[in-house]
Amino acid sequence: MIFGRKNAVGVDIGSHSIKVCLLSESGRGLFLKRFDVAPLPPDSVVDGAVMNFPQVQDKLKELVAANKLKGRPAVLSFSGHSVIVKKISLPEMTQQELDASIMWEAEQYIPFDIKEVNVDVQILDPKAGQGQMDVLLVAAKKDIISDYASIAVEAGLEPAVVDVDTFAGQNMFELNYGFPPNETVALINVGASMININIVSNGITQFTRDISMGGALLTEEIQRQLGVSYEEAEHYKIGGTDSISSSAVFKEVQRLSDRVAGTLVTEIQRSVEFFKATSVGEEISRVYLSGGAAQMAALIRLIEQRLEVPAELVNPFKNIVIDTKRFDIALLQKIAPSAGVVVGLALRRPGDK
């Protein structure tokens, strides 16, 4: 990994918050230079689409100014229905032949007008057998890319790379954990309104799926059941009230958290079972969780019970050197699981494919 004089800043615009991350590299390792988070009002971003441009622009502008990031190249990403990721089989051909024919090939797999999307491909296995090769096809709607790029420009950044949340998380995982040989693992990012599932075997993506639900379900349930505002529900959700551990409110929030975790795990389980049904002899050995909502108490326990494999929270900063004078380590550790995507984005550099 080679960083230039002006390293790219990772920008993760989610439905719940915006995160920025800047890394630098020296002979002593990879260093965290900047990391910051700003909450977004509800429904500012819905299913990857920006609904409230002024709020999102203002929040990112504040982060850029506060962290002195103006003028830097930015790496952005998104997920949801505006992104299509498919593993497909095509006749064996060179990269040049693939690049020349991909728009025609992609049209068969994309439910949008081909003129409305940007398409990228990566050869996963050039010799998959019977004259075929395995290819990863990624298509993203141009209008969504344009929206994200314009927000970055307004905030004083220079859009350089657009990624997909799923693969940003994969880059983060590879840096910190590496992919075990001859094993299949599930990388699951549980955000506020989206779950990204990426099943990886020998370091190669075998299956991806985005599920349009997440931790916001718990906020909505707390609002509904306790009759409180969005802000109060978010406060209760993270256990932020006086002597909450002994209160009836705490018990009710825990009950709702367990119920919502069960709903999320049911959807995750369906996707994993679909993968198993369509793959020959692929057994998942471990689940790695990231995302703010992955910290729900019951989530790991239920995943281990239902999928019958070990599960653990990832630490995106595991192999990154952190200056204890610059960062509050306790706070960073608390929010670390939600930083998976933005750390993965900060690993990219301008010019990357």
C-alpha positions as CSV (number, residue, x, y, z in Angstrom):
1,M,0.0,0.0,0.0
2,I,1.5,3.3,-1.1
3,F,0.2,6.6,0.1
4,G,0.9,9.8,-1.8
5,R,1.8,13.2,-0.5
6,K,-1.9,14.1,-0.1
7,N,-3.6,11.0,1.3
8,A,-7.2,10.3,0.5
9,V,-9.8,10.8,3.2
10,G,-12.4,8.1,3.6
11,V,-16.0,9.5,3.8
12,D,-18.8,7.2,5.0
13,I,-22.2,8.9,4.5
14,G,-24.6,6.6,6.4
15,S,-28.2,7.0,7.3
16,H,-27.4,7.7,11.0
17,S,-24.1,9.6,10.8
18,I,-21.1,10.7,8.6
19,K,-17.7,9.5,9.4
20,V,-14.3,10.7,8.1
21,C,-11.0,8.9,8.4
22,L,-7.5,9.7,7.3
23,L,-4.5,7.3,7.5
24,S,-0.8,7.7,6.8
25,E,1.9,5.1,6.3
26,S,5.6,5.1,7.4
27,G,8.2,2.4,7.9
28,R,6.7,1.9,11.4
29,G,3.2,1.0,10.1
30,L,-0.1,2.5,9.4
31,F,-1.1,5.5,11.5
32,L,-4.5,7.1,12.3
33,K,-4.3,10.8,11.5
34,R,-7.9,11.9,11.6
35,F,-11.1,10.2,12.7
36,D,-14.4,12.0,13.4
37,V,-18.1,11.4,13.4
38,A,-21.2,13.7,13.1
39,P,-24.7,12.5,13.6
40,L,-27.4,13.1,10.9
41,P,-31.0,13.9,11.4
42,P,-33.5,11.0,10.8
43,D,-34.2,10.3,7.1
44,S,-31.4,12.4,5.8
45,V,-30.2,9.4,3.8
46,V,-32.6,6.6,2.9
47,D,-31.5,3.4,1.2
48,G,-28.3,5.0,0.1
49,A,-30.1,8.0,-1.5
50,V,-29.5,11.5,0.0
51,M,-32.9,13.0,0.9
52,N,-31.7,16.1,2.8
53,F,-28.9,17.7,0.9
54,P,-28.4,20.8,3.1
55,Q,-28.1,18.8,6.3
56,V,-25.7,16.3,4.8
57,Q,-23.6,18.9,3.1
58,D,-23.4,21.0,6.3
59,K,-22.4,18.1,8.5
60,L,-19.7,17.0,6.1
61,K,-18.5,20.6,5.7
62,E,-18.2,20.8,9.5
63,L,-16.2,17.6,9.7
64,V,-13.8,18.8,6.9
65,A,-13.2,22.1,8.6
66,A,-12.8,20.7,12.1
67,N,-10.2,18.2,10.9
68,K,-8.4,20.4,8.4
69,L,-9.2,18.1,5.4
70,K,-10.1,20.7,2.8
71,G,-8.6,20.1,-0.7
72,R,-7.9,16.4,0.0
73,P,-9.0,13.6,-2.4
74,A,-12.0,11.8,-1.0
75,V,-13.0,8.1,-1.3
76,L,-16.8,7.7,-1.0
77,S,-19.1,4.6,-0.9
78,F,-22.7,3.6,-0.6
79,S,-25.0,0.6,-0.6
80,G,-28.6,-0.3,-1.2
81,H,-30.9,-0.8,-4.1
82,S,-28.9,1.7,-6.3
83,V,-26.0,-0.8,-6.3
84,I,-25.9,-4.2,-8.0
85,V,-23.2,-6.7,-7.1
86,K,-23.3,-10.0,-8.8
87,K,-20.9,-12.9,-9.3
88,I,-21.4,-14.1,-12.9
89,S,-19.9,-16.7,-15.2
90,L,-18.7,-15.7,-18.6
91,P,-16.7,-17.4,-21.4
92,E,-12.9,-17.2,-20.8
93,M,-11.5,-13.9,-22.3
94,T,-8.8,-11.4,-21.7
95,Q,-9.3,-8.3,-19.5
96,Q,-9.3,-6.2,-22.7
97,E,-12.0,-8.3,-24.3
98,L,-14.0,-8.2,-21.0
99,D,-13.7,-4.4,-20.8
100,A,-14.9,-4.1,-24.4
101,S,-18.0,-6.4,-24.0
102,I,-19.0,-5.8,-20.4
103,M,-21.8,-3.2,-21.1
104,W,-23.6,-5.7,-23.3
105,E,-23.0,-8.6,-20.8
106,A,-24.0,-6.4,-17.9
107,E,-27.4,-5.5,-19.4
108,Q,-28.6,-9.0,-18.8
109,Y,-28.1,-8.8,-15.1
110,I,-29.0,-5.2,-14.2
111,P,-32.6,-4.1,-13.6
112,F,-31.8,-0.5,-14.6
113,D,-31.3,1.2,-18.0
114,I,-27.6,0.5,-18.8
115,K,-27.2,4.2,-19.7
116,E,-28.1,5.1,-16.1
117,V,-25.3,3.1,-14.4
118,N,-21.6,3.0,-14.1
119,V,-20.3,-0.6,-14.5
120,D,-17.1,-2.1,-13.2
121,V,-15.8,-5.7,-13.3
122,Q,-13.1,-7.8,-11.7
123,I,-12.0,-11.3,-12.8
124,L,-12.2,-13.6,-9.7
125,D,-11.2,-16.9,-11.3
126,P,-9.9,-16.8,-15.0
127,K,-10.1,-20.6,-15.2
128,A,-13.3,-21.6,-13.4
129,G,-13.7,-24.7,-15.6
130,Q,-15.5,-25.7,-18.8
131,G,-14.2,-22.7,-20.7
132,Q,-15.8,-20.3,-18.2
133,M,-14.4,-17.7,-15.8
134,D,-15.9,-16.2,-12.7
135,V,-16.4,-12.4,-12.7
136,L,-17.6,-9.9,-10.1
137,L,-19.9,-7.4,-11.7
138,V,-20.6,-4.1,-9.9
139,A,-23.1,-1.5,-11.2
140,A,-24.1,1.8,-9.5
141,K,-26.6,4.4,-10.6
142,K,-25.0,7.5,-12.0
143,D,-27.3,9.9,-10.2
144,I,-26.5,8.5,-6.8
145,I,-22.7,8.7,-7.6
146,S,-23.2,12.3,-8.8
147,D,-25.1,13.2,-5.6
148,Y,-22.4,11.9,-3.3
149,A,-19.6,13.6,-5.4
150,S,-21.4,16.9,-5.3
151,I,-21.7,16.8,-1.5
152,A,-18.0,16.1,-1.2
153,V,-17.2,19.0,-3.6
154,E,-19.4,21.4,-1.6
155,A,-17.6,20.3,1.6
156,G,-14.2,21.2,0.0
157,L,-13.1,17.7,-0.9
158,E,-12.0,16.3,-4.3
159,P,-13.9,13.0,-5.1
160,A,-11.4,10.5,-6.4
161,V,-12.8,7.0,-5.9
162,V,-16.3,5.6,-5.4
163,D,-16.5,2.3,-3.6
164,V,-19.2,0.0,-2.3
165,D,-19.7,-0.4,1.5
166,T,-19.4,-4.2,1.2
167,F,-15.9,-4.1,-0.4
168,A,-14.7,-1.2,1.9
169,G,-15.5,-3.5,4.8
170,Q,-13.6,-6.3,3.1
171,N,-10.5,-4.2,2.7
172,M,-10.7,-3.2,6.3
173,F,-10.9,-6.8,7.4
174,E,-8.0,-7.9,5.2
175,L,-5.8,-5.3,6.7
176,N,-6.6,-6.2,10.3
177,Y,-7.3,-9.9,10.2
178,G,-6.3,-11.4,6.9
179,F,-8.3,-14.1,5.2
180,P,-7.6,-17.6,6.5
181,P,-6.6,-20.1,3.7
182,N,-9.1,-22.7,2.7
183,E,-11.8,-21.1,4.9
184,T,-15.1,-19.3,4.2
185,V,-16.1,-16.4,6.5
186,A,-19.1,-14.1,6.6
187,L,-18.4,-10.4,6.9
188,I,-21.6,-8.7,8.1
189,N,-21.9,-5.0,8.6
190,V,-25.0,-4.0,10.6
191,G,-25.7,-0.3,10.2
192,A,-28.6,1.8,11.2
193,S,-30.7,1.0,8.1
194,M,-28.7,-1.5,6.1
195,I,-27.1,-4.8,6.6
196,N,-24.3,-5.7,4.2
197,I,-23.4,-9.4,3.9
198,N,-20.2,-10.5,2.2
199,I,-19.3,-14.2,2.2
200,V,-15.6,-14.6,1.3
201,S,-13.8,-17.8,0.6
202,N,-9.9,-17.8,0.3
203,G,-10.1,-14.0,0.1
204,I,-12.5,-14.0,-2.9
205,T,-16.1,-12.8,-2.6
206,Q,-18.6,-15.6,-3.2
207,F,-21.9,-13.9,-2.3
208,T,-23.1,-10.5,-1.3
209,R,-26.5,-9.1,-0.3
210,D,-27.8,-5.8,1.1
211,I,-30.8,-6.0,3.5
212,S,-32.8,-2.8,4.0
213,M,-33.0,-2.9,7.8
214,G,-30.8,-2.3,10.8
215,G,-30.4,-0.7,14.2
216,A,-33.0,2.1,13.4
217,L,-35.6,-0.6,14.0
218,L,-34.7,-0.6,17.7
219,T,-35.0,3.2,17.8
220,E,-38.4,3.1,16.2
221,E,-39.6,0.4,18.6
222,I,-38.4,2.4,21.7
223,Q,-40.2,5.4,20.4
224,R,-43.4,3.5,19.8
225,Q,-43.4,1.4,23.0
226,L,-42.2,4.1,25.4
227,G,-43.8,7.1,23.7
228,V,-40.6,9.1,23.5
229,S,-38.9,11.3,20.8
230,Y,-36.3,10.1,18.4
231,E,-33.5,11.8,20.4
232,E,-34.8,10.2,23.7
233,A,-35.0,6.8,22.0
234,E,-31.4,7.1,20.8
235,H,-30.4,8.1,24.3
236,Y,-32.1,5.0,25.8
237,K,-30.7,2.8,23.1
238,I,-27.1,3.4,24.2
239,G,-28.0,3.1,27.9
240,G,-27.7,6.8,28.6
241,T,-30.0,7.6,31.5
242,D,-29.5,7.9,35.3
243,S,-29.5,4.6,37.1
244,I,-31.0,3.0,34.0
245,S,-29.5,-0.4,34.9
246,S,-32.0,-0.8,37.7
247,S,-35.0,0.8,36.1
248,A,-38.1,-0.6,34.3
249,V,-37.1,1.5,31.3
250,F,-33.8,-0.4,31.0
251,K,-35.6,-3.8,31.2
252,E,-38.0,-2.7,28.5
253,V,-35.2,-1.4,26.2
254,Q,-33.4,-4.7,26.7
255,R,-36.5,-6.7,25.8
256,L,-37.0,-4.6,22.7
257,S,-33.3,-5.0,21.8
258,D,-33.6,-8.7,22.0
259,R,-36.7,-8.8,19.8
260,V,-35.2,-6.5,17.1
261,A,-31.9,-8.5,17.2
262,G,-34.0,-11.6,16.5
263,T,-35.6,-9.9,13.5
264,L,-32.3,-8.9,12.1
265,V,-30.7,-12.3,12.6
266,T,-33.7,-14.0,10.9
267,E,-33.0,-12.0,7.8
268,I,-29.2,-12.7,8.0
269,Q,-30.0,-16.4,8.4
270,R,-32.2,-16.4,5.3
271,S,-29.3,-14.9,3.2
272,V,-26.8,-17.4,4.6
273,E,-29.1,-20.3,3.9
274,F,-29.6,-19.1,0.4
275,F,-25.8,-19.0,-0.1
276,K,-25.4,-22.5,1.2
277,A,-28.2,-23.8,-1.0
278,T,-26.6,-22.3,-4.1
279,S,-23.0,-23.3,-3.3
280,V,-21.4,-26.7,-3.4
281,G,-19.7,-27.7,-0.2
282,E,-19.2,-24.2,1.2
283,E,-19.3,-24.1,5.0
284,I,-18.9,-20.8,6.9
285,S,-16.4,-21.2,9.6
286,R,-16.8,-17.8,11.4
287,V,-18.9,-14.6,11.3
288,Y,-17.2,-11.2,11.7
289,L,-19.5,-8.4,12.6
290,S,-19.1,-4.6,12.2
291,G,-21.4,-1.6,12.2
292,G,-22.9,0.4,15.0
293,A,-25.9,-1.9,15.4
294,A,-23.7,-5.0,15.6
295,Q,-23.1,-4.0,19.3
296,M,-26.7,-4.9,20.2
297,A,-26.3,-7.3,23.1
298,A,-28.3,-10.2,21.7
299,L,-27.0,-10.1,18.1
300,I,-23.8,-12.1,18.5
301,R,-25.4,-14.7,20.7
302,L,-28.3,-15.2,18.3
303,I,-26.1,-15.4,15.3
304,E,-24.0,-18.1,17.0
305,Q,-27.1,-20.0,18.0
306,R,-28.9,-19.9,14.6
307,L,-25.9,-20.3,12.3
308,E,-24.0,-22.6,14.7
309,V,-20.6,-20.9,14.1
310,P,-18.5,-18.6,16.2
311,A,-19.1,-14.8,15.8
312,E,-17.2,-11.8,16.9
313,L,-17.0,-8.0,16.6
314,V,-14.2,-6.7,14.5
315,N,-11.8,-3.9,15.5
316,P,-11.1,-1.8,12.4
317,F,-8.1,-0.2,14.3
318,K,-6.5,-3.5,15.3
319,N,-3.4,-3.1,13.0
320,I,-3.4,0.7,13.0
321,V,-1.1,2.8,15.2
322,I,-3.1,5.3,17.3
323,D,-1.6,8.3,19.1
324,T,-3.0,8.3,22.6
325,K,-2.3,12.0,22.9
326,R,-4.4,12.8,19.9
327,F,-7.3,10.3,20.3
328,D,-9.5,9.3,23.3
329,I,-8.7,5.5,23.2
330,A,-11.7,4.5,25.3
331,L,-14.1,6.5,23.1
332,L,-12.4,5.1,19.9
333,Q,-12.8,1.5,21.2
334,K,-16.5,2.1,22.0
335,I,-17.3,3.3,18.5
336,A,-14.8,1.1,16.6
337,P,-17.2,-1.4,15.2
338,S,-19.1,1.4,13.4
339,A,-15.8,2.5,11.7
340,G,-15.3,-0.6,9.5
341,V,-16.5,1.0,6.2
342,V,-14.7,4.3,6.7
343,V,-11.4,2.7,7.6
344,G,-11.7,0.5,4.5
345,L,-12.3,3.6,2.4
346,A,-9.3,5.4,3.9
347,L,-7.1,2.5,2.7
348,R,-7.9,3.3,-1.0
349,R,-6.0,5.9,-3.0
350,P,-6.7,8.0,-6.0
351,G,-6.3,6.0,-9.2
352,D,-7.4,2.8,-7.7
353,K,-9.6,0.6,-9.9
